Amino acid sequence: MNEILVLYYSRYGATTDMAQRIAVGIESVAGCQARIRTVPPVSTVCEATADTIPDDGPPYASTDDLQECAGLALGSPTRFGNMAAPLKYFLDQTSGLWLGGALIGKPAAVFTSTSSLHGGQETTLLSMMLPLLHHGMLILGLPYSETELISTTSGGTPYGASHTAGHDSKLPLTTEEKNLCTALGKRLAETVVALQRR
Ligand SMILES: Cc1cc2nc3c(=O)[nH]c(=O)nc-3n(C[C@H](O)[C@H](O)[C@H](O)COP(=O)(O)O)c2cc1C
């Protein structure tokens, strides 16, 4: 079984909803299973510590999850046009993997949620790709053969899946947003399988 890591941070739940749809897409491909992981919030008080197990939701990720999985879907809410600090903090702990080239050649895809339509989905998605490119990962987007990329009036980009959650982050995923999340997970899993056949 190929495990594909769905690693995300979510404060209000929108990115969690997207992660679950991406996992559905991953698991629609024979021989592929999603490993869903999150990261703890970071605190302005340096000494503050969180429990190692979250109160609810998926477990916190470790760098072993990245090493063990055959591919990665990375998700974050948009924060001022960029990924959220907790996810960046986690990625900043991956130099050991970078030194060993552990992620070179693994496929990866990114997803994000914003409150507003023009609030920086593309910039966030592109910025999330940067550390993955440094790791030598193979970045996947969404092709326009996914025609909901054209018909959507909310989220959905060729750079990755996205969602417009509204000012209180309570808008549910639209049909197009859901389908594009599933398509991204499926494409990621199909790429993992295709790379193994080489
Ligand atoms: C510090 C901070 C910065 C934010 N920056 C943006 C932004 O640049 N553009 C935007 O549309 N929404 C922004 N938001 C809103 C979140 O991206 C949005 O609520 C998102 O859907 C939250 O995802 P979640 O439900 O997974 O936590 C920001 C929220 C916070 C707390």
The ligand as an SDF file (V2000), in Angstrom:
LIG
                    3D

 31 33  0  0  0  0  0  0  0  0999 V2000
   -3.5210   36.2100   10.6370 C   0  0  0  0  0  0  0  0  0  0  0  0
   -4.4890   35.9130    9.5450 C   0  0  0  0  0  0  0  0  0  0  0  0
   -4.2060   36.3430    8.2650 C   0  0  0  0  0  0  0  0  0  0  0  0
   -5.1050   36.1030    7.2120 C   0  0  0  0  0  0  0  0  0  0  0  0
   -4.8020   36.5180    5.9640 N   0  0  0  0  0  0  0  0  0  0  0  0
   -5.7070   36.3490    4.9610 C   0  0  0  0  0  0  0  0  0  0  0  0
   -5.4250   36.8090    3.6450 C   0  0  0  0  0  0  0  0  0  0  0  0
   -4.3450   37.3240    3.3350 O   0  0  0  0  0  0  0  0  0  0  0  0
   -6.3910   36.6540    2.7080 N   0  0  0  0  0  0  0  0  0  0  0  0
   -7.6070   36.0780    2.9800 C   0  0  0  0  0  0  0  0  0  0  0  0
   -8.4680   36.0210    2.1220 O   0  0  0  0  0  0  0  0  0  0  0  0
   -7.8630   35.5600    4.2120 N   0  0  0  0  0  0  0  0  0  0  0  0
   -6.9390   35.6850    5.2020 C   0  0  0  0  0  0  0  0  0  0  0  0
   -7.2000   35.1740    6.4440 N   0  0  0  0  0  0  0  0  0  0  0  0
   -8.3930   34.3550    6.6370 C   0  0  0  0  0  0  0  0  0  0  0  0
   -8.0970   32.8640    6.4900 C   0  0  0  0  0  0  0  0  0  0  0  0
   -7.2570   32.5810    5.4050 O   0  0  0  0  0  0  0  0  0  0  0  0
   -9.4070   32.1000    6.2710 C   0  0  0  0  0  0  0  0  0  0  0  0
  -10.2880   32.3460    7.3370 O   0  0  0  0  0  0  0  0  0  0  0  0
   -9.1930   30.6050    6.1000 C   0  0  0  0  0  0  0  0  0  0  0  0
  -10.3530   30.0710    5.4810 O   0  0  0  0  0  0  0  0  0  0  0  0
   -8.9830   29.8880    7.4300 C   0  0  0  0  0  0  0  0  0  0  0  0
   -8.7870   28.5260    7.1740 O   0  0  0  0  0  0  0  0  0  0  0  0
   -9.0930   27.4530    8.3170 P   0  0  0  0  0  0  0  0  0  0  0  0
  -10.6090   27.4300    8.5060 O   0  0  0  0  0  0  0  0  0  0  0  0
   -8.5790   26.1590    7.7760 O   0  0  0  0  0  0  0  0  0  0  0  0
   -8.3830   27.8960    9.5660 O   0  0  0  0  0  0  0  0  0  0  0  0
   -6.3080   35.3920    7.4680 C   0  0  0  0  0  0  0  0  0  0  0  0
   -6.5670   34.9350    8.7800 C   0  0  0  0  0  0  0  0  0  0  0  0
   -5.6730   35.1840    9.7970 C   0  0  0  0  0  0  0  0  0  0  0  0
   -5.9830   34.6810   11.1940 C   0  0  0  0  0  0  0  0  0  0  0  0
  1  2  1  0
  2  3  1  0
  2 30  2  0
  3  4  2  0
  4  5  1  0
  4 28  1  0
  5  6  2  0
  6  7  1  0
  6 13  1  0
  7  8  2  0
  7  9  1  0
  9 10  1  0
 10 11  2  0
 10 12  1  0
 12 13  2  0
 13 14  1  0
 14 15  1  0
 14 28  1  0
 15 16  1  0
 16 17  1  0
 16 18  1  0
 18 19  1  0
 18 20  1  0
 20 21  1  0
 20 22  1  0
 22 23  1  0
 23 24  1  0
 24 25  2  0
 24 26  1  0
 24 27  1  0
 28 29  2  0
 29 30  1  0
 30 31  1  0
M  END
$$$$
